Amino acid sequence: MKDRLGQTGGRLLRLAALGSQLINVVLFDGSPDETVSGRSYRQGVIQGDAKWCRRRQWIEKVFFWDDDHCKKSHEQDRRMAESLMRLYL
């Protein structure tokens, strides 16, 4: 399925995700396979961590045009992890 933003837009989205993963590692000592948005949903909503819940609320305001941005990011992070597991296991 072709990305609606085209090849360049798809590349930019992947670079943005990579940047978010880098921030998750460098600033928050997190996994290199998880974006900050995805982590904020996992730890804030699923695990109930108040600090990450506040971060999720802030991120949702930044990405105001993308409803449930953090939940979508979490789901994408999971899909990527599952595909890597199928590939290597």
Phi and psi restraints in degrees (value plus and minus 20) as a CYANA .aco file:
   2 LYS   PHI     -99.0   -59.0
   2 LYS   PSI     116.8   156.8
   3 ASP   PHI     -83.8   -43.8
   3 ASP   PSI     114.9   154.9
   4 ARG   PHI     -86.1   -46.1
   4 ARG   PSI     -37.5     2.5
   5 LEU   PHI    -109.5   -69.5
   5 LEU   PSI     -23.8    16.2
   6 GLY   PHI      65.3   105.3
   6 GLY   PSI    -199.6  -159.6
   7 GLN   PHI     -83.2   -43.2
   7 GLN   PSI     -63.4   -23.4
   8 THR   PHI     -86.4   -46.4
   8 THR   PSI     -62.1   -22.1
   9 GLY   PHI     -83.7   -43.7
   9 GLY   PSI     -60.3   -20.3
  10 GLY   PHI     -83.2   -43.2
  10 GLY   PSI     -60.4   -20.4
  11 ARG   PHI     -84.3   -44.3
  11 ARG   PSI     -61.6   -21.6
  12 LEU   PHI     -83.7   -43.7
  12 LEU   PSI     -59.7   -19.7
  13 LEU   PHI     -85.0   -45.0
  13 LEU   PSI     -59.7   -19.7
  14 ARG   PHI     -86.5   -46.5
  14 ARG   PSI     -57.8   -17.8
  15 LEU   PHI     -86.5   -46.5
  15 LEU   PSI     -58.3   -18.3
  16 ALA   PHI     -83.5   -43.5
  16 ALA   PSI     -62.0   -22.0
  17 ALA   PHI     -83.7   -43.7
  17 ALA   PSI     -61.7   -21.7
  18 LEU   PHI     -81.1   -41.1
  18 LEU   PSI     -62.6   -22.6
  19 GLY   PHI     -81.6   -41.6
  19 GLY   PSI     -60.3   -20.3
  20 SER   PHI     -86.1   -46.1
  20 SER   PSI     -58.7   -18.7
  21 GLN   PHI     -84.5   -44.5
  21 GLN   PSI     -60.4   -20.4
  22 LEU   PHI     -82.4   -42.4
  22 LEU   PSI     -64.7   -24.7
  23 ILE   PHI     -81.2   -41.2
  23 ILE   PSI     -60.7   -20.7
  24 ASN   PHI     -80.1   -40.1
  24 ASN   PSI     -57.6   -17.6
  25 VAL   PHI     -96.5   -56.5
  25 VAL   PSI     -71.2   -31.2
  26 VAL   PHI     -93.2   -53.2
  26 VAL   PSI     -67.6   -27.6
  27 LEU   PHI    -107.7   -67.7
  27 LEU   PSI     -52.3   -12.3
  28 PHE   PHI    -136.4   -96.4
  28 PHE   PSI     -11.2    28.8
  29 ASP   PHI      31.1    71.1
  29 ASP   PSI      23.9    63.9
  30 GLY   PHI    -124.7   -84.7
  30 GLY   PSI    -189.9  -149.9
  31 SER   PHI     -96.8   -56.8
  31 SER   PSI     120.5   160.5
  32 PRO   PHI     -92.2   -52.2
  32 PRO   PSI     -27.7    12.3
  33 ASP   PHI    -120.3   -80.3
  33 ASP   PSI      -9.0    31.0
  34 GLU   PHI    -152.7  -112.7
  34 GLU   PSI     114.5   154.5
  35 THR   PHI     -99.2   -59.2
  35 THR   PSI     141.1   181.1
  36 VAL   PHI     -82.2   -42.2
  36 VAL   PSI     -60.2   -20.2
  37 SER   PHI     -83.5   -43.5
  37 SER   PSI     -67.0   -27.0
  38 GLY   PHI     -82.3   -42.3
  38 GLY   PSI     -61.0   -21.0
  39 ARG   PHI     -86.3   -46.3
  39 ARG   PSI     -58.7   -18.7
  40 SER   PHI     -84.9   -44.9
  40 SER   PSI     -52.9   -12.9
  41 TYR   PHI     -91.1   -51.1
  41 TYR   PSI     -67.5   -27.5
  42 ARG   PHI     -81.2   -41.2
  42 ARG   PSI     -72.2   -32.2
  43 GLN   PHI     -98.3   -58.3
  43 GLN   PSI     -53.1   -13.1
  44 GLY   PHI     -99.6   -59.6
  44 GLY   PSI     -67.3   -27.3
  45 VAL   PHI    -110.7   -70.7
  45 VAL   PSI     -72.3   -32.3
  46 ILE   PHI     -92.8   -52.8
  46 ILE   PSI     -64.4   -24.4
  47 GLN   PHI    -115.5   -75.5
  47 GLN   PSI     -30.1     9.9
  48 GLY   PHI      55.2    95.2
  48 GLY   PSI       4.9    44.9
  49 ASP   PHI     -99.0   -59.0
  49 ASP   PSI      97.2   137.2
  50 ALA   PHI     -81.2   -41.2
  50 ALA   PSI     -58.1   -18.1
  51 LYS   PHI     -82.2   -42.2
  51 LYS   PSI     -65.4   -25.4
  52 TRP   PHI     -94.0   -54.0
  52 TRP   PSI     -46.4    -6.4
  53 CYS   PHI     -85.9   -45.9
  53 CYS   PSI     -61.5   -21.5
  54 ARG   PHI     -85.2   -45.2
  54 ARG   PSI     -60.5   -20.5
  55 ARG   PHI     -82.5   -42.5
  55 ARG   PSI     -61.1   -21.1
  56 ARG   PHI     -81.2   -41.2
  56 ARG   PSI     -63.5   -23.5
  57 GLN   PHI     -81.2   -41.2
  57 GLN   PSI     -60.3   -20.3
  58 TRP   PHI     -86.4   -46.4
  58 TRP   PSI     -65.3   -25.3
  59 ILE   PHI     -81.5   -41.5
  59 ILE   PSI     -61.6   -21.6
  60 GLU   PHI     -81.1   -41.1
  60 GLU   PSI     -54.3   -14.3
  61 LYS   PHI     -89.9   -49.9
  61 LYS   PSI     -58.6   -18.6
  62 VAL   PHI     -84.6   -44.6
  62 VAL   PSI     -62.1   -22.1
  63 PHE   PHI    -119.6   -79.6
  63 PHE   PSI      29.4    69.4
  64 PHE   PHI     -77.8   -37.8
  64 PHE   PSI     -47.5    -7.5
  65 TRP   PHI    -100.1   -60.1
  65 TRP   PSI     -31.3     8.7
  66 ASP   PHI    -132.8   -92.8
  66 ASP   PSI      72.9   112.9
  67 ASP   PHI     -76.1   -36.1
  67 ASP   PSI     115.2   155.2
  68 ASP   PHI      35.2    75.2
  68 ASP   PSI      21.5    61.5
  69 HIS   PHI     -73.6   -33.6
  69 HIS   PSI     -67.3   -27.3
  70 CYS   PHI     -87.6   -47.6
  70 CYS   PSI     -59.0   -19.0
  71 LYS   PHI     -84.3   -44.3
  71 LYS   PSI     -63.6   -23.6
  72 LYS   PHI     -82.0   -42.0
  72 LYS   PSI     -60.3   -20.3
  73 SER   PHI     -84.4   -44.4
  73 SER   PSI     -62.0   -22.0
  74 HIS   PHI     -80.9   -40.9
  74 HIS   PSI     -65.4   -25.4
  75 GLU   PHI     -82.9   -42.9
  75 GLU   PSI     -60.0   -20.0
  76 GLN   PHI     -86.4   -46.4
  76 GLN   PSI     -61.4   -21.4
  77 ASP   PHI     -79.0   -39.0
  77 ASP   PSI     -62.1   -22.1
  78 ARG   PHI     -85.8   -45.8
  78 ARG   PSI     -63.8   -23.8
  79 ARG   PHI     -80.5   -40.5
  79 ARG   PSI     -61.2   -21.2
  80 MET   PHI     -85.2   -45.2
  80 MET   PSI     -64.3   -24.3
  81 ALA   PHI     -82.4   -42.4
  81 ALA   PSI     -62.5   -22.5
  82 GLU   PHI     -84.3   -44.3
  82 GLU   PSI     -59.7   -19.7
  83 SER   PHI     -87.6   -47.6
  83 SER   PSI     -56.4   -16.4
  84 LEU   PHI     -88.4   -48.4
  84 LEU   PSI     -57.3   -17.3
  85 MET   PHI     -84.3   -44.3
  85 MET   PSI     -62.0   -22.0
  86 ARG   PHI     -84.8   -44.8
  86 ARG   PSI     -55.1   -15.1
  87 LEU   PHI     -89.7   -49.7
  87 LEU   PSI     -60.3   -20.3
  88 TYR   PHI    -123.2   -83.2
  88 TYR   PSI     -30.5     9.5
